Amino acid sequence: MYEVSEADIQRILEHHRGRPTAVTEFSQIKQDGFDAFTSTRTFLARTDDGTSYILKTAVASPASESYLPNSLEMEHTFLKLIASQSDIPTPTIIAFDPSASLAPYQYLLLAHPGGVPLALVRASGKLSPRQEALLDLRLGSYLKELHERVQNDWFGLPSQEKDELYSWQEAFTLLLETIIEDAHSAEIALPYEDLRRYLSRAIGFFLFDDCEVPSLVSLAGDEYSTFVDFDLGKGAPEEQEVRITSFASVGHALWGDPLLETMFLEPSAAFVEGYGGPLIVFARQKTKRMWYTLFLSLVVLVQAKRLGLSEADHEKVRWAKETVEKCVVGLKDTPCY
């Protein structure tokens, strides 16, 4: 594991600010949401003039046949795409340096968007019902904007560009089969033969073949990676709308079916309204969503193994273990037609 020091961040900030800089605060940000399951490390830095930054760091990964989260270069590319093709609030990009010349790792330097994770605000109980509803409406509308404005010609992970996958069923089943094989290699206990049989049935009924346009799907985006302008100590007047300052998590982003989004796990009525309507109308779509939930759970379990994270280290690992079991049972008899 490489080290990220305060001297590194001071050198990086002075290089990009073009003047001497005193770092008054520097700490690694603990990721409590689904975006934690990547080898990219995220730090907060604050300078003596009160300016705050986010520093994301990574080392280049070797080519692999396994499922891997996006490289820092792809995170940079996706953030630029979202900023240029939508009005969704994202952290301002200051610099991306893959050269490892200023520090022994690649880094992406961002302006801190301000605010706190929405999950913490929800947990505080300080939002009024009106504020909750308005936030959900806005979240749904931002997600719709992401899916409609940021689109592509082919499906899959950005690393699969040369594969030219123009069928979502082909792209997703390849991803799913890859993560199932990764789970098997990681000795994660699962009824693998049953899963493969259920998947063959889903493929035979063309379950995933109803998505024709590759949209940018965050996958790991949730309320921990969504930041809002809110004072957890004081709260906010009930009539005041809470502003979203950042809505982007691209460590696991890919080109695919909008229903794959983690935010569609348990959306509120206001969220669905903000999105423009439900994506699950028929029984087969509910089955499809169950496969997507299984995929997310396996990504968490496989990445947790690679990162050495246990249930004690991260609540989402426990969630994934429980959810995989529920999905395997549920997929046995769910309709694919």
Secondary structure as the mmCIF struct_conf table of DSSP 4:
data_model
#
loop_
_struct_conf.conf_type_id
_struct_conf.id
_struct_conf.beg_label_comp_id
_struct_conf.beg_label_asym_id
_struct_conf.beg_label_seq_id
_struct_conf.end_label_comp_id
_struct_conf.end_label_asym_id
_struct_conf.end_label_seq_id
HELX_RH_AL_P HELX_RH_AL_P1 GLU A 6 ARG A 17
TURN_TY1_P TURN_TY1_P1 GLY A 18 GLY A 18
BEND BEND1 ARG A 19 ARG A 19
STRN STRN1 VAL A 23 GLN A 28
HELX_LH_PP_P HELX_LH_PP_P1 ILE A 29 LYS A 30
BEND BEND2 GLY A 33 GLY A 33
HELX_RH_3T_P HELX_RH_3T_P1 PHE A 34 ALA A 36
BEND BEND3 PHE A 37 SER A 39
STRN STRN2 ARG A 41 THR A 47
TURN_TY1_P TURN_TY1_P2 ASP A 48 ASP A 49
BEND BEND4 GLY A 50 GLY A 50
STRN STRN3 SER A 52 ALA A 58
HELX_LH_PP_P HELX_LH_PP_P2 ALA A 60 ALA A 63
BEND BEND5 GLU A 65 SER A 66
HELX_LH_PP_P HELX_LH_PP_P3 PRO A 69 SER A 71
HELX_RH_AL_P HELX_RH_AL_P2 LEU A 72 GLN A 85
HELX_LH_PP_P HELX_LH_PP_P4 PRO A 91 THR A 92
STRN STRN4 ILE A 93 ASP A 97
BEND BEND6 SER A 99 SER A 99
BEND BEND7 SER A 101 TYR A 105
STRN STRN5 GLN A 106 ALA A 111
BEND BEND8 GLY A 115 GLY A 115
STRN STRN6 VAL A 116 PRO A 117
HELX_RH_AL_P HELX_RH_AL_P3 LEU A 118 SER A 124
TURN_TY1_P TURN_TY1_P3 GLY A 125 GLY A 125
HELX_RH_AL_P HELX_RH_AL_P4 PRO A 129 ARG A 149
BEND BEND9 VAL A 150 VAL A 150
STRN STRN7 GLN A 151 GLN A 151
BEND BEND10 ASP A 153 TRP A 154
STRN STRN8 GLY A 156 GLY A 156
HELX_RH_3T_P HELX_RH_3T_P2 PRO A 158 ASP A 163
HELX_RH_AL_P HELX_RH_AL_P5 TRP A 168 SER A 185
TURN_TY1_P TURN_TY1_P4 ALA A 186 GLU A 187
HELX_RH_AL_P HELX_RH_AL_P6 TYR A 192 GLY A 204
TURN_TY1_P TURN_TY1_P5 PHE A 205 ASP A 210
BEND BEND11 VAL A 213 VAL A 213
STRN STRN9 SER A 215 VAL A 217
BEND BEND12 LEU A 219 ALA A 220
TURN_TY1_P TURN_TY1_P6 GLU A 223 TYR A 224
BEND BEND13 SER A 225 SER A 225
STRN STRN10 THR A 226 VAL A 228
TURN_TY1_P TURN_TY1_P7 LEU A 232 LYS A 234
TURN_TY1_P TURN_TY1_P8 GLU A 238 GLU A 239
BEND BEND14 GLN A 240 GLN A 240
HELX_LH_PP_P HELX_LH_PP_P5 GLU A 241 ARG A 243
STRN STRN11 ILE A 244 PHE A 247
TURN_TY1_P TURN_TY1_P9 GLY A 251 HIS A 252
STRN STRN12 LEU A 254 GLY A 256
HELX_RH_3T_P HELX_RH_3T_P3 PRO A 258 LEU A 260
HELX_RH_3T_P HELX_RH_3T_P4 THR A 262 PHE A 264
BEND BEND15 LEU A 265 GLU A 266
HELX_RH_AL_P HELX_RH_AL_P7 ALA A 269 TYR A 275
TURN_TY1_P TURN_TY1_P10 GLY A 276 GLY A 276
BEND BEND16 GLY A 277 GLY A 277
BEND BEND17 LEU A 279 LEU A 279
BEND BEND18 PHE A 282 PHE A 282
HELX_RH_AL_P HELX_RH_AL_P8 ALA A 283 LEU A 307
TURN_TY1_P TURN_TY1_P11 GLY A 308 GLY A 308
TURN_TY1_P TURN_TY1_P12 GLU A 311 ASP A 313
HELX_RH_AL_P HELX_RH_AL_P9 GLU A 315 LEU A 331
TURN_TY1_P TURN_TY1_P13 LYS A 332 ASP A 333
#
